[in-house]
Amino acid sequence: MTTIQASAKHPKGLMTLFFSEMWERFCYYGMRTLLTLFLVKSLMMGDSEASLIYGAYTGLVYAAPILGGSLADKFLGYRYAVMLGAVLMAIGEFLILGESKEMLYIGMGALIIGNGYFKANISTIVGKLYKDNDPRRDSGFTIFYIGINIGALLATTVVAYVGETYGLPMDLD
């Protein structure tokens, strides 16, 4: 192996982080798509009520990393925060499968909190894979962000189609 080939290799943890973030984004954007369909078609909400719930959910998902990052810095550490976030998001995904509006909201809460821990800290771990001034760092982040984009692309194309085509509306009275 030449010196150029050896220097171009990235730390092995990068692929784990790549796929973790890719599937998290697939889950997040897929859930957002299905949430809209579910609120309007299954719960028979009007556009304004569904938009309010959708907007609150997405706003809280993007605000939660402020708290998740702060708690990781002070108490948990990045790795434990990411693992806790992943577990909470998985629990949230299962809770939203419950057959009540309340379970949907509890599941959404778990997803929001989990995302706050996960999203705020996984990018930091990518940066910590590399030593200061490592020339591979920029390309490592590029690879990581490709995972984000692949997950978002698959979610917005595949999940919407599958949800609309094969999804069954639930009666949640």
C-alpha positions in Angstrom: 0.0 0.0 0.0 1.4 3.4 -0.9 1.6 6.3 1.4 -1.1 8.1 -0.6 -3.5 5.2 -0.2 -2.8 4.9 3.6 -3.3 8.6 4.1 -6.6 8.7 2.2 -8.2 6.0 4.5 -10.7 7.3 7.0 -11.2 6.0 10.6 -13.4 2.9 10.6 -15.9 4.6 12.9 -16.9 6.9 10.0 -18.9 4.3 8.2 -20.8 3.4 11.4 -21.6 7.1 11.9 -22.5 7.5 8.2 -25.1 4.7 8.3 -26.4 5.7 11.7 -27.1 9.2 10.5 -28.4 8.0 7.2 -31.0 5.7 8.8 -31.8 8.4 11.4 -32.6 10.9 8.6 -34.6 8.2 6.7 -36.6 7.7 9.9 -37.0 11.4 10.6 -38.1 12.5 7.1 -40.1 9.4 6.6 -42.0 9.9 9.8 -42.6 13.6 8.9 -44.1 12.5 5.6 -46.3 9.8 7.2 -47.3 12.2 10.0 -48.8 14.6 7.6 -50.7 11.8 5.8 -51.8 10.2 9.1 -53.1 13.5 10.7 -55.1 14.4 7.6 -56.3 11.1 6.3 -56.6 8.9 9.4 -57.4 11.4 12.2 -59.4 13.5 9.7 -57.8 16.7 11.0 -58.2 19.9 9.0 -55.2 21.4 7.3 -54.8 24.1 9.9 -54.8 21.7 12.9 -52.5 19.2 11.1 -50.2 22.0 10.1 -50.0 23.2 13.7 -49.1 19.8 15.0 -46.6 19.2 12.2 -45.0 22.6 12.7 -44.7 22.2 16.5 -43.1 18.8 16.0 -40.6 19.9 13.5 -39.8 23.1 15.4 -39.2 21.1 18.6 -37.0 18.6 16.8 -34.8 21.4 15.6 -34.7 23.1 19.0 -34.1 20.0 21.1 -30.4 19.6 20.1 -29.6 22.8 22.1 -30.6 21.0 25.3 -29.2 17.7 24.1 -25.8 19.1 23.3 -25.7 21.0 26.6 -26.5 17.9 28.6 -23.9 15.9 26.7 -21.2 18.6 27.3 -22.0 18.7 31.1 -23.0 15.2 32.1 -23.3 12.4 29.5 -20.6 12.8 27.0 -21.1 12.6 23.3 -21.1 8.8 22.9 -23.7 8.1 25.6 -25.8 11.0 24.4 -25.9 9.5 20.9 -26.8 6.1 22.2 -29.5 7.4 24.6 -30.9 9.5 21.7 -31.0 6.4 19.4 -32.8 4.3 22.1 -35.3 7.1 22.8 -36.0 7.5 19.0 -36.5 3.8 18.6 -38.9 3.8 21.6 -40.7 6.8 20.1 -41.1 5.0 16.7 -42.8 2.0 18.4 -45.0 4.2 20.6 -46.4 6.0 17.6 -47.7 2.7 16.4 -50.0 2.6 19.4 -53.7 2.8 18.6 -54.4 6.1 20.2 -53.8 9.8 19.7 -52.2 9.9 23.1 -49.6 7.2 22.1 -48.9 9.2 19.0 -48.1 12.3 21.0 -46.0 10.4 23.6 -44.1 8.8 20.8 -43.5 12.1 19.1 -42.2 13.4 22.5 -39.8 10.6 22.7 -38.6 11.2 19.1 -38.1 14.9 19.9 -36.0 14.2 23.0 -34.1 11.4 21.3 -33.3 13.6 18.4 -32.1 16.3 20.7 -29.4 14.0 22.1 -28.6 12.2 18.8 -28.4 15.1 16.4 -26.5 17.4 18.6 -23.7 15.0 19.2 -23.2 12.6 16.3 -21.5 15.3 14.2 -19.2 16.1 17.1 -18.1 12.5 17.2 -17.3 12.6 13.5 -15.0 15.6 14.2 -13.3 13.7 17.1 -12.4 10.8 14.8 -9.6 13.0 13.4 -6.7 14.7 15.0 -6.3 18.5 14.7 -5.2 19.6 11.2 -5.9 16.2 9.7 -6.4 16.8 6.0 -8.9 14.0 5.8 -11.3 15.7 8.2 -13.2 17.8 5.6 -13.7 14.8 3.3 -14.8 12.8 6.3 -17.6 15.4 7.0 -18.5 15.3 3.3 -18.9 11.5 3.4 -21.0 11.9 6.6 -23.2 14.5 5.0 -23.7 12.3 2.0 -25.3 9.8 4.4 -27.7 12.5 5.6 -28.7 13.3 2.0 -29.1 9.7 1.0 -31.4 9.1 4.1 -33.5 12.2 3.3 -33.8 11.3 -0.4 -34.9 7.7 0.3 -37.4 8.8 2.9 -39.0 11.5 0.8 -39.3 9.3 -2.2 -39.8 5.7 -0.9 -41.7 6.3 2.4 -44.3 8.7 1.0 -45.0 6.3 -1.9 -45.3 3.2 0.4 -47.3 5.1 3.0 -49.8 6.4 0.4 -50.0 3.2 -1.6 -50.0 0.5 1.1 -50.8 2.4 4.3 -54.0 1.5 6.1 -55.9 4.3 7.8 -56.5 3.6 11.5 -59.6 4.6 13.4 -58.5 6.4 16.5 -61.6 7.5 18.2 
